[in-house]
Amino acid sequence: MVEVDFVWQLVESMETAVIRLEKAIDGKNMDEANKLKTFIFDLYSQIDKEASRANV
């Protein structure tokens, strides 16, 4: 069963990371942008993993 609270936390974290990514790109801070891209991909992978557990 999908843990809704856990998935919601992941989604909120992704939203925050995307905002930070946009600011890093605008500020031409590519090191931070690359770290955030990796972090966002990890969050996506976790969400995908949780979603695949669902008995829908």
Secondary structure as a PSIPRED ss2 file (coil, helix, strand):
# PSIPRED VFORMAT (PSIPRED V4.0)

   1 M C   1.000  0.000  0.000
   2 V C   1.000  0.000  0.000
   3 E C   1.000  0.000  0.000
   4 V H   0.000  1.000  0.000
   5 D H   0.000  1.000  0.000
   6 F H   0.000  1.000  0.000
   7 V H   0.000  1.000  0.000
   8 W H   0.000  1.000  0.000
   9 Q H   0.000  1.000  0.000
  10 L H   0.000  1.000  0.000
  11 V H   0.000  1.000  0.000
  12 E H   0.000  1.000  0.000
  13 S H   0.000  1.000  0.000
  14 M H   0.000  1.000  0.000
  15 E H   0.000  1.000  0.000
  16 T H   0.000  1.000  0.000
  17 A H   0.000  1.000  0.000
  18 V H   0.000  1.000  0.000
  19 I H   0.000  1.000  0.000
  20 R H   0.000  1.000  0.000
  21 L H   0.000  1.000  0.000
  22 E H   0.000  1.000  0.000
  23 K H   0.000  1.000  0.000
  24 A H   0.000  1.000  0.000
  25 I H   0.000  1.000  0.000
  26 D H   0.000  1.000  0.000
  27 G C   1.000  0.000  0.000
  28 K C   1.000  0.000  0.000
  29 N C   1.000  0.000  0.000
  30 M H   0.000  1.000  0.000
  31 D H   0.000  1.000  0.000
  32 E H   0.000  1.000  0.000
  33 A H   0.000  1.000  0.000
  34 N H   0.000  1.000  0.000
  35 K H   0.000  1.000  0.000
  36 L H   0.000  1.000  0.000
  37 K H   0.000  1.000  0.000
  38 T H   0.000  1.000  0.000
  39 F H   0.000  1.000  0.000
  40 I H   0.000  1.000  0.000
  41 F H   0.000  1.000  0.000
  42 D H   0.000  1.000  0.000
  43 L H   0.000  1.000  0.000
  44 Y H   0.000  1.000  0.000
  45 S H   0.000  1.000  0.000
  46 Q H   0.000  1.000  0.000
  47 I H   0.000  1.000  0.000
  48 D H   0.000  1.000  0.000
  49 K H   0.000  1.000  0.000
  50 E H   0.000  1.000  0.000
  51 A H   0.000  1.000  0.000
  52 S H   0.000  1.000  0.000
  53 R C   1.000  0.000  0.000
  54 A C   1.000  0.000  0.000
  55 N C   1.000  0.000  0.000
  56 V C   1.000  0.000  0.000
